[in-house]
């Protein structure tokens, strides 16, 4: 079974809102084995909406529209669908009562405009909206299904999950199930990962691997289509094993796992405590280390040492070293790591210094130059990095490399 | 002039990522008076992509694609466009040199895969990518323009603004202009704002006002359509004046201004320095204060004092106070503010302590309870807040209130 999503609303075409409904619906459809090859957006225009639905019905089994079910004259979905399928609009008394109850519960007079939302095409199934006013619709048309959902995400989500998904599962009788697994690598280099798994990226269905580059992170998504969930899981496990054997400890986690979560898990398991001294990241590393609930178990303190005075007076960075190598140097990063480790009495100290830009760069020390050091037991590790991007992007990539360095050395 | 946006990528159809590029491009196109009637998404499939582009070229003057320009075999945009417009792909030496320089700067071997990104259709204009590897393309086809942009937002945005918008403005000569202005208020005062501007929210085109509630922030968006930019700007200025006279210093900025930017501007203008002592926000306030370029002018230091020991030993929080009121109290927040102010020798000290959750709450001190204190000169201001949401949401709202408190008192 294939489905197509048409989002309706001029506010989407003007870019006033981001289309999160389409990604939500796409995810849910993939989960129940319904393929989506096209999604689109049209404005509040009956002619263009009719054309879009006709085209969608032609090439897909199910057409799902979102939006345009409100009480205003801009909301044209129901009229358009009724005209397309050739049905009269009839006032539905149950829907009208629902609407009146909705406003009564809110102690608000019933706005006359909202009567429009009770006009349902003759002989057409409607769906109660438990989170708003506009009911949904399920219309049969030339052997295909047209589903109309409201626009607000909080209304769409329960309606789709409770009322539409069971129907689609029943109608599609999918003889296969899709499962997926995302393998995550912290590092900005898509091409390096790409080279290691190149052959796997060419796999043909039912099991495929895709590569996705994000800021400071690469993800490999394994998808498998099979008759049973067990079979799909087995096919995924096989590929995952291959990927793991090639990328080894470059991989920090899977699916919804985060890098900070992986680091937290290791610190807790190994009963290690940590403290961070940050300059160019300005507290972002500490903030990410404390994004994990229960972080007080391992995080002792963070210090954002922006000025040389703070570096010297609180972290005991050597004035001579500061003068000789400059604040942005491997030497200073290392002394910051050792300094915060001692000050906090932690097992691990992290020091970060660099130039986040956009100003402050020089020819020898350009924007994006960052030094990260780790003092762990008696070991001292330092790295030189060169990042590109905005100030926030350089900060984020620095925190990403620092977290990965902790993960690999704790 | 009409434009149509086609986003390319199976990851979009699977709902793995939200399509923010389309909203960005739609907004920018509206600003220069280019109408968008359709946007769509297709997967990494040459046949469906070809069909989508053909249809778009048929009904729109400009077709903008995003994505599918990466170095992997999944990336099919260039080959598809070249086949469609009937041009050979030729290795472009300038692009190849750009690519090699990109990797050289990162001290990384040039991955052979990336040679693909230097293959440009014959006689076709390409656009340098200043934030990544894939160049953009501008192809003429049957009197229409096809523009190919990369997928990552950080690459698309500068390329579109610097290279594509000027070209479209030159070619389009629009007969009306849309302008907009967003007025920003920090804090969750949606209903207060709503009450103060209720009448403006009912304005009819050509000038309208919308209200958008975000986490810890409310935005009022004024939009105006007019024959000239000047006329639209005048209509907007009139409404803005009304809004400002009603909301006064609740407003922290406009359009792309951020709360941290507003705070930074005030601190620099008033030559004040600041230091932060954070507990539950874990460095997020410091990170936001240092997200602004030039923050070393006002930001002296931050301390993330998670444990009571750090609060006592470094911030000189009184043991008796800690015992009597607990770490999450107005008293401790105030002592943290004073402590960091003295330690840093700053003009302003901020102290934050609270329970970010999801665990750690009690009946008297539930998750979401946060105390924020400001020590400024000899003044001491403390606030008790009760937030709802996830750990990250509570951290963000706390940092938002702290920034706004600084803004109103510096």
Contacts between the chains, C-beta under 8 A, distances in Angstrom:
chain1	res1	chain2	res2	distance
A	12	B	23	7.5
A	12	B	26	7.5
A	12	B	39	7.6
A	13	B	26	5.7
A	13	B	36	4.7
A	13	B	37	6.8
A	13	B	38	7.9
A	13	B	39	6.7
A	14	B	26	5.8
A	14	B	27	6.8
A	14	B	30	5.0
A	14	B	36	7.6
A	14	B	178	7.8
A	15	B	22	7.3
A	15	B	23	4.0
A	15	B	24	6.4
A	15	B	25	7.1
A	15	B	26	3.3
A	15	B	27	3.4
A	15	B	28	7.6
A	15	B	29	7.9
A	15	B	30	6.6
A	16	B	23	7.6
A	16	B	27	7.5
A	16	B	210	7.3
A	16	B	221	7.2
A	17	B	23	6.9
A	18	B	18	6.0
A	18	B	19	7.2
A	18	B	20	5.5
A	18	B	23	4.7
A	19	B	18	7.3
A	19	B	19	5.6
A	19	B	22	6.9
A	19	B	23	7.1
A	20	B	18	5.5
A	22	B	15	7.3
A	22	B	19	6.9
A	22	B	41	7.4
A	23	B	12	7.4
A	23	B	15	4.0
A	23	B	16	7.7
A	23	B	17	7.0
A	23	B	18	4.8
A	23	B	19	7.1
A	24	B	15	6.5
A	25	B	15	7.1
A	26	B	12	7.5
A	26	B	13	5.7
A	26	B	14	5.8
A	26	B	15	3.3
A	27	B	14	6.8
A	27	B	15	3.4
A	27	B	16	7.5
A	28	B	15	7.6
A	29	B	15	8.0
A	30	B	14	5.1
A	30	B	15	6.7
A	36	B	13	4.8
A	36	B	14	7.6
A	37	B	13	6.8
A	37	B	42	7.1
A	37	B	43	6.1
A	37	B	45	7.3
A	37	B	48	6.0
A	38	B	13	7.9
A	38	B	40	6.4
A	38	B	41	7.0
A	38	B	42	6.1
A	38	B	48	7.2
A	38	B	52	7.6
A	39	B	12	7.6
A	39	B	13	6.6
A	39	B	40	6.6
A	39	B	41	4.5
A	40	B	38	6.3
A	40	B	39	6.6
A	40	B	40	3.8
A	40	B	41	7.2
A	41	B	22	7.4
A	41	B	38	6.9
A	41	B	39	4.4
A	41	B	40	7.2
A	42	B	37	7.0
A	42	B	38	6.0
A	43	B	37	6.0
A	45	B	37	7.3
A	48	B	37	6.0
A	48	B	38	7.2
A	52	B	38	7.6
A	180	B	14	8.0
A	189	B	106	8.0
A	189	B	108	6.5
A	190	B	70	7.0
A	190	B	71	7.2
A	190	B	72	7.7
A	191	B	71	5.9
A	191	B	111	3.4
A	191	B	113	5.6
A	191	B	114	5.8
A	192	B	108	7.6
A	192	B	111	6.7
A	194	B	71	6.8
A	194	B	72	5.6
A	194	B	111	7.1
A	194	B	113	5.8
A	195	B	111	6.1
A	195	B	112	8.0
A	195	B	113	6.8
A	198	B	113	7.7
A	201	B	72	6.1
A	201	B	73	6.0
A	201	B	74	6.8
A	202	B	73	6.1
A	210	B	10	6.7
A	210	B	11	6.6
A	210	B	74	6.5
A	211	B	72	5.8
A	211	B	74	7.2
A	212	B	11	5.9
A	212	B	16	7.2
A	212	B	17	7.8
A	213	B	70	7.2
A	213	B	152	7.3
A	215	B	152	8.0
A	215	B	154	7.2
A	221	B	11	7.6
A	221	B	16	7.0
A	223	B	14	7.8
A	276	B	304	7.8
A	278	B	283	7.7
A	281	B	287	7.4
A	282	B	286	5.7
A	282	B	287	5.0
A	282	B	289	7.2
A	282	B	290	2.8
A	282	B	291	7.1
A	282	B	295	7.1
A	282	B	299	7.5
A	282	B	302	7.4
A	283	B	278	7.7
A	283	B	283	3.3
A	283	B	284	6.9
A	283	B	285	7.4
A	283	B	286	3.3
A	283	B	287	3.9
A	283	B	290	6.7
A	283	B	302	5.2
A	283	B	304	7.0
A	284	B	283	6.9
A	284	B	287	4.3
A	285	B	283	7.4
A	286	B	282	5.7
A	286	B	283	3.3
A	286	B	286	7.8
A	286	B	287	8.0
A	286	B	304	4.7
A	287	B	281	7.4
A	287	B	282	5.0
A	287	B	283	3.9
A	287	B	284	4.4
A	287	B	286	8.0
A	287	B	287	5.2
A	287	B	395	7.4
A	289	B	282	7.2
A	290	B	282	2.9
A	290	B	283	6.7
A	290	B	304	7.1
A	290	B	306	7.1
A	291	B	282	7.1
A	291	B	391	6.7
A	291	B	392	6.1
A	291	B	395	7.4
A	293	B	356	7.9
A	293	B	357	6.9
A	293	B	358	5.5
A	293	B	359	5.7
A	293	B	391	5.8
A	294	B	359	6.7
A	295	B	282	7.1
A	295	B	306	7.4
A	296	B	306	5.4
A	296	B	307	7.1
A	299	B	282	7.6
A	299	B	304	7.6
A	299	B	306	5.3
A	300	B	306	6.4
A	300	B	307	5.9
A	300	B	310	6.8
A	301	B	303	6.9
A	301	B	304	5.8
A	301	B	305	6.1
A	301	B	306	6.2
A	301	B	307	7.0
A	301	B	310	4.6
A	301	B	314	7.5
A	302	B	282	7.5
A	302	B	283	5.2
A	302	B	302	7.4
A	302	B	303	7.1
A	302	B	304	3.4
A	303	B	301	6.9
A	303	B	302	7.1
A	303	B	303	5.7
A	303	B	304	7.4
A	304	B	276	7.8
A	304	B	283	7.0
A	304	B	286	4.7
A	304	B	290	7.0
A	304	B	299	7.6
A	304	B	301	5.8
A	304	B	302	3.3
A	304	B	303	7.4
A	304	B	304	8.0
A	305	B	301	6.1
A	306	B	290	7.1
A	306	B	295	7.4
A	306	B	296	5.3
A	306	B	299	5.3
A	306	B	300	6.4
A	306	B	301	6.2
A	306	B	302	8.0
A	307	B	296	7.0
A	307	B	300	5.8
A	307	B	301	7.0
A	310	B	300	6.8
A	310	B	301	4.6
A	310	B	344	7.2
A	314	B	301	7.6
A	314	B	343	7.9
A	343	B	314	7.9
A	344	B	310	7.3
A	356	B	290	7.9
A	356	B	293	7.8
A	357	B	293	6.8
A	358	B	293	5.4
A	359	B	293	5.6
A	359	B	294	6.5
A	360	B	293	7.9
A	386	B	105	6.3
A	386	B	106	5.9
A	386	B	107	7.1
A	388	B	105	7.8
A	388	B	131	6.8
A	389	B	131	6.6
A	389	B	154	6.2
A	390	B	154	7.1
A	391	B	291	6.6
A	391	B	293	5.7
A	392	B	291	6.0
A	393	B	154	6.4
A	395	B	287	7.3
A	395	B	291	7.3
